[in-house]
Amino acid sequence: MADQSSGLFAQKQTADPKKAGGGGGGLFGLGGSKQGPDVSAEIAAMQASYADAERRLIVLEERYSEIRKKLQVAEQNMLSDFKRLHTEVKTSNSEVMETRHEMDDIKGKIMLIIKELQMLARSEDVDVLRKYLDMWQPVNFVTQNEVEKMVRDAVDSKFADMNMKLEEEEFIAQKVKETIREIMQKGPGAVK
């Protein structure tokens, strides 16, 4: 190959030793008849490389911006999901606590029912009571009010009988007195 470059600022080596040799001309190849390295190709390559890097940087920045937007959307979704889940967990916890309280109330009521059922009479006790009731027959018993009424009725009937006897005795006594008066008025000869 006629041109070999080993970097951006590498000098072109030519086959012509006259062009390659010689001094003077300065650092940037100005002045004098001697020619320095050909940098215009190198500058063009650098500009192309810079443009390519700039283009790639723009693409990377756009990708980074899109990734940042997606990440922001994902974070917002994650936060809203977290808030929603947090409220659901709170609601579930409150429902669980309410259910526990209801279960405790139900347990207490069941225990109260069990205690009440234990205090009830068993069937054997009821059978014993039934035998005594059949033997005594309390249906035939009288109440205190009934006894008091029967005594009052008996006393009243006795008093009524006594009143009638007294009235009869008074009637007889009165008749005797009347008879005695009549006899006394007629005199001693009226009695035969």
Secondary structure, 3 states (H helix, E strand, C coil): CCCCCCCCCCCCCCCCHHHHCCCCCCCCCCCCCCCCCCCHHHHHHHHHHHHHHHHHHHHHHHHHHHHHHHHHHHHHHHHHHHHHHHHHHHHHHHHHHHHHHHHHHHHHHHHHHHHHHHHCCCHHHHHHHHHHHHHHCHHHCCCHHHHHHHHHHHHHHHHHHHHHHHHHHHHHHHHHHHHHHHHHHHCHHHCC
